[in-house]
Amino acid sequence: MGNLMTSTPLSVCSMFAGWRLPSDPREWKEKHRVMVAVRLFDEYDRDDDSLVDLIQLTSLFKNLALELEVFFDVPENTGMSSDDEVMGRSTEIMMRYERSGGPLKLTFIRFLPLFNEFFDQLVADL
C-alpha cells in the first residue's frame, strides 16, 4: 500500500494533499515538519483553546502514522500506525513530559518537540 504513491502526487483523500511534501518522510526538512505540526495542531485543537491534551495528541499521532503508511513511500507492514504502538509511544512521550513538570495540556511550543520526537521514532522504523 505505501508504495502506491512513488511516482504520483498524493491522493486527494490524504489530509496532506496539496501540501507539497516530499514523498519520502525521511527527506522532510525542518520547514516540512513545522508546517505539518502547525496544521495538525490546529486540526486537533478541536475546542480552539490553543492546547492539545493526551487524547488529542494520541489521535493526532495515530492519524499521522496512518497517513505516512497509506500515502507516502513507507514500507508496508511497519506496524507504526497500530493502536498499541501509537498509544505506547504517545503515552511514553507525554509521561516523560509530565515528569518534567509540564501540564497535561500542551501549547504549540510544548507540542513541537514531542511531535518531532514522535516523527523521528516513526521514520527511524522505516
N, C-alpha and C positions, 0 to 999 in steps of 0.2 A: 504494500500500500504506500509506504513512504517514498518509494522511488518513482511514483507516477508523475511527479512534478519536475523531473530532472530538466526537461527541455521546454516546458510550457509554463506560462505565467500561473500564479496562484489562482486557484479556483475562486469563483465569486462566493462560494459557500464559506470560505475562510474568513475569520474576523480580521486577518492580516491582508486581505485582498486590497490592492491599490496602495500599499504602504511602501513599496519599492525596497523590499528587504532581500538580501542575498538568499539564494535557495538553500544554502548550507548554513545552518545556525552557527557552526564553528567559525564562519567568516564574518559574523556580525561584528561591526566596530562598536565602540562605546556609544556613538550617536544613535545607532540602531537600537541598542539595548535601552537607552534612556527614552527614546521615542516609544518603544513598546511598553516600557514600565509606566510612563505617564498615561498612555492611553488605557492600559489595563487598570491602573489605579483608579482613573476616572470612571471607568465602566463598572468596577466592583464597589465603588463608594456609593452604594445604592441610596443611602439616606442623605447624601450630599453634605456630610459633616466634615469632609476632608480628612477622614480617618478610615482605616480598614481594621477589622478585628480578625481573630483566628479563623472563624468560619468563612469570612470573605477571602482571607488570604489563602486558605486551603482550596477553596473553589477556584480562585484565580490561578493558583499553581497547577491545579488539575487541568483546567482548560488550556493553559499554556503548554503543558506537556502533551496533551492530546492534539493540539494544533500542530506542534512540531512533528509529531508522529504521522499525522494524516497528510499535511500539506507541504512538508519540506523534505529535503533529501536526508532522511533519517532512516537507518536500517530498520526493517520490520522486526517485530517481537522484541523490542528492547525492554518492554515492560515498564517504561518510565512513566506512563500515564495510569498505571494500575492504582486503584483506590488506596491499597495498603502502602504502596511505595510513596505516593504523594502525601498521604496523611502522615506517614512516618517522617518524611523529610521536613514537611512544613511544621509539624509539631516540635521536632528536634530543634529546628532553627528558632522557632518562637520561644521555646522553653529556655534556650540559651540566652535569648534576648531578655526574657523576663528576669532571669537570674542576675543580669547586669543592672537591674533596677528599672528597666523600661516598662512602659504601660502595656496593658493588654490591647490597646488600640494604637495603631501606628499612623503617624503623619507620613506624607510622601518622603520627606527627608529621612525618616527612620525606616521606611519601607524599602527604599532603593538598595541599600546594602544587602538586605535579605533577598530581594529579587535577584541581584547579581550573584549571590551565593547559590541560590536555588538553580539559576540558569547555568552557572558553572558546573554544578553537580550533574545537571541534565546532559550537557554537551560532553562532559568527561566520560559519560557512559556510552558515547557513540563510537 
